Amino acid sequence: MTEETGAAGDNPVQNSAKDTSVGSRFRSLFFRLLTWSLAAGCFYLVYRRIDTAAQNGELTLMQYLGNFFGDADWILWLMLMIPYSIFFFLVDSHATWRAIKWLNTSKIRLGNILPIRASAYVLSLVNEQLGKGAMSLYLLRRHKIPGWQALSTMIFLAMIEIYQLLLFSAVGVFIYYDLIIESSVSLLLPRILISVYILALLYLPLHLAYFRGRILKNFKLRDYPIFHAMRHAEFKHYVLILLCKVPNLLAGVMVYTLALELFSVQVMFGQMLAFLPIIFLAAALPLPFHAGALLLWTVLFPEYPEVGVFSLIMHSFFVLFNATIGVVFLPRANKELFIEESA
């Protein structure tokens, strides 16, 4: 018994599995601690900026925020946000449907995507990846599309989203360069942004050439299932999906510009055209409560540090209302996901 126990304890395969499990748990814990620490740092910096502004006005923090939010027209704000959230859902679902139709299966209909995309908003309240998982599960169950191929389309959509944000931000910076210079009090914004635009522009043709098999032919990373959509997407697909998503970004710029005016923050459309895409990129960072975007708001609008709280309210309403849309579609989504076609 002692020898057998000792032999089992010395089994290299079991030890390797245990080491991998421990290492995975350690990395997960470290990542959580890191992201929460960074988020706490962002919230602290926002707090300090708002508190300093309140002290300069000889007000308490709560009085300062109360004045800012108390003067807003909340009815008009709701009249902006509710239609915008619905519009965003419809445009987002249409772009997702187009991508799946072109890259996965031509048999899918927009009516099939709407409930699944809506239910993904509910799941995203818990974890963003769960929303992508719901779409992948639907494509697997109803259209026999392997999960990795379905997920590759979600990655393809995310890449286009990033390039759309960079493109419109570049347009805004180019047209309203003087406004960007005026706002660059805490960061060398023009230099940083232009560097990012150039890198993204240089990468895109290399990306297209590699995944179409025109360069680095012996480098087989492109053959993995997770890059299925990248291999099959043509340049026109990138352009068309980007065009499908454009209405959401333009609507977002308009809504945020008008919403800030309701809170007595004077901002020009050009500023939002340049800034909002970058803020949305910061919101994509894996930080709790989109803390990166929260801090960036206060950096870009130093005269109004309270816009950090404004952005938190905007984002929270948007996420919760989209989740409400998901709840409305949830019975239909459950039917699509879990009831067999023969039922």
N, C-alpha and C positions, 0 to 999 in steps of 0.2 A: 504493500500500500504506500509506503514511504517513497519507494523508488518511482512508482507510477505517478505519485503526486509531484515529485520533483521533476520528472520528465515532462509532465504537462506544463509545469510552471516555466520550463526552459524552452518550450515550443517557440521557435522564432517567428512563425506565422501569427500565432496569438499575440506575442509580444509586439510585433509590428502593427497589428490591428489596434491594440490598446494604445500604442504610442501615437498612431494616427488620430484616434478618437480624442485622446487628451490634447494633442496639438490643435485639432480642429476646434475643440471647446475653448482652448486658451485664446486662439485667434479671434473667435467670435466674441468672447468676453472683452478682449483688448479693443476690438473694433467698436463695441458698444460704449465702453468707457471713453474712448477717444471721441466718438461723435457726440456723446452727451456732454463731455467736457468742453468741446468746441462750441456746442450750442449754448451752454451756460455762459461761456465767455462772450458770445455774441449778444445774448440777452443783457449781460452786465454792461457792456459797452453802450447798448441802446438806452438802458436805464440811466447811466451816467450822463449821457447827452441830454435826455429829457429832464433829468433832475437839475442839471446846470441851467438849462433854459428857464425852468420854473423859478429857480433862485434868482436869476437875473431879473425876472418880472416880479420878484418879491411875493411869490405864490408857493403854496405847497405843491407837491407832485400831483395829488389828486385834484386840487383846484385847477391846476394848469390843464390837465387832461379833460377835466369836466367842462372847462370853457371851450376847448377844442371840439369835443364831441357834442356838447350841448347846443352849439350854434348850428349844427348841421341839419339839413332837411332830410330826415330819414325816410319819409314817404317817397320823395323823388329818388332817393338812393335805391330803395327797393324796386321802384319802377325801372331803374336802370339794370339792376343786378339780376332780377328774375328772368327777363327776356334774354339777357346776355348768356345766362347759364343754359337756358334751353337751346339757344342758337348754337352755343359752343358744342353741346352734346350732339346736335344734328350734324354739324359740319365735321366733327371728330369721327362720328360713326360713318359718315359718307367716305371720308378719306381712308378709314380702316377697311371698309368694304371694297373700295377700289383696289387697294394693295393686295388683299386676299384674293380677289377675283383675278387679278393679273398674275400673281405669283404662286397661288396655291390651288385654287379650283375655280373654274368659270361658272359652276353651277349655283354658287351661293347668291342669295338675294339680299338686298338692303334690309328687308323686313326680318331676315334671320339675324342680322348683326345687331340691330337696335336693342333688343332685350339683353343680349349678352354684353354689349358694350356698357349699357346702363348698369347692369348688375356688377360689372367690374368696378364701378365707382364706389359701390358699397364695400366691396372687398378691399379696395385701396385705402379705406379708412384704417384697416388693420395693417396691411402690408401692400405696397405697390406691386410686388411680384405676384401676389395672389390674383390681382386683376388680369395680368398677362396670362396666368395659369388658367383662368376661366375661359379665355378665348381659345387657348391651346386645347383645352379639354373638349370644347364644343367642336372644333375642327376635327379632332380625333374621332369623337363619337359619331358625328353626323356625316363627315366627308372622308373618314379614314386617312386623314393627313397626319403623319408622324409628328409627335410633340415638338421635336427639335426643329422641324421645318416650319411649323406654325410659329414657334418662338422666334425663328429667324426673321419672319415678317414683322414681328413687333420691334425687333432691333432695327430693322430697315426703316420703320416708321420713326423710331426715336432719332436715328441719324438725320433724317430729313428735317425733323423738328429742330434739331440743333442748327443745321445749316440755314433753315428759314429764319431763326432768331438772329443768327450772325448776319445774314444778308440784309434784313430790314434794319438792324442796328447800324450796319455800315452805311446804308442809304441815309439814315437819320443823321449820323455823324458827318457825312459828306455835305448834306444840305444845310445843316444847322451847326456847323463847326464852331462858330463863335459862341453859341450857347453852351456847347460842351466845354470850351475853354473857361467860360465864366463859372461853370459848375465844378471845375477841377480844383477844388480847394484841399481835399484830403488825399487824392490819388492823382498820379500822372495819367489821367484817363485817356486822353487822345493817343499817347504813345503805347499804352497797354492795349487798348482796343485795336488800333491799327496793326500791331504785331500779331494779335490773334487772328484778325481778318486775313493777313498775308499767309500765315501758317495754314489756315483752313483752305484758302484758295490753292496753295501749292499741293496740299494733300489730296484734294478731290480727284484730279486727273490720274494720280498714281493709284488711288483706290479703284477707280473705274477700270484702269488698264490691268491691274492685278486680278481683280475678280472676273474680268472677261477673258483671262488667260493670255494676255498679250505680253506680260513681263513676269519675271521670276517663275517660269513655268515649272521648275523643279521644286519649288517651295509649295508644299501640298496643304498648307493651312486652309486654303480656300475650299478644299474638298470636304471639310467637316460639315455635318448636317446643319449645324448652327448657322452656317453661312449660305444656306440654300437660296435665300432671297437675294443675297448679294450677287451670287453667281448668275441668277436668271434675270435680274433687273437690268433693263437697258437704260441708257441715259434719259430717254423720253419718260420712263417711269418715275425717275427722280424729279424731273421737271413737273410732270402732271400731278404727282402727289403733293409737291410743294404748292402748286397752284390751288389744289383742293383745300389746303390748310390755310392759305392766305386770308380768307375772310375772318377766321378766328382771331388772327393776330391784329388785323386792322380794327376789328370790333373791340378787342382788348385795349388797344391804344386809345380809341375813342371813349370807351367806358371809363377807363382810369383817369383820363383827362377831365371828363365831366364830373366824375365822383370827387376828385380832388377839389374842384371848384365848389362843390357842395359843402366841403369842409373848409372853405375859405383859403385854400392853398392855390395861389396863382401859378399855373404851369402852362407852357405852350405845347401845342400838339407836337412840334418838332422835338422838344425835349423828351416827351414820352416815347416818340418813335425811336429815338436813339437809346433811351434808358431802359424802357420796359422789357425789350427782348433780353438785355443783359441781366435784368432782375429775374426774369423767368429762368434764365440759365442758372443763376445762383440758387433759385428755388429747387432746381433739379439735384443739387448736391445732397448726399445722404445724411443730412442733419435733421434732427427732430424739429418739428414745427417750422421747417423751412427757415431756420435761424440765419442762414447766410443771406437770404433775400431780405430778411428783416433788418439786418445791419446795413446792407447796401442801400436801402431806402434812405437811411439817415445820413449816409455818406454823400449820396447824390443830391439830397435836399437838406443841406446843413442848417438853413434858416428855419426849417420845420422838422425838428427831430421827432416830433410826435407822429410823423407819417410812418414810423416803424410800427406803432400800434395800429394805425390805420390799415397798413398792409396785412397785419395779422387778422384783423376783422374782415377785410375783403377776402382773403384766402379762406378763412374759416367758413364764411357764408357760402362761398363758391363750392367748396368741397362738400359741405353738408347739404346744400340744395341739390347738387348733382347726385349725392347719395340718396336723397329723397326721390329723385327721378328713377334711380335704380330700384328703390323699394316698390315703386309703382309697376315697374316692369318685371319684378322678381318672380311672380307666378308664371309668366310667359318664359322667362329664362330657365326656371326649373323644369318646365315642360320640354324645352329644347335640349337641356343637358341630360336629364335623367329619365325621360320617358322614351322608350324605344319607338321607332317609327312604326313598327307593326302593332303597337298598342292601340 
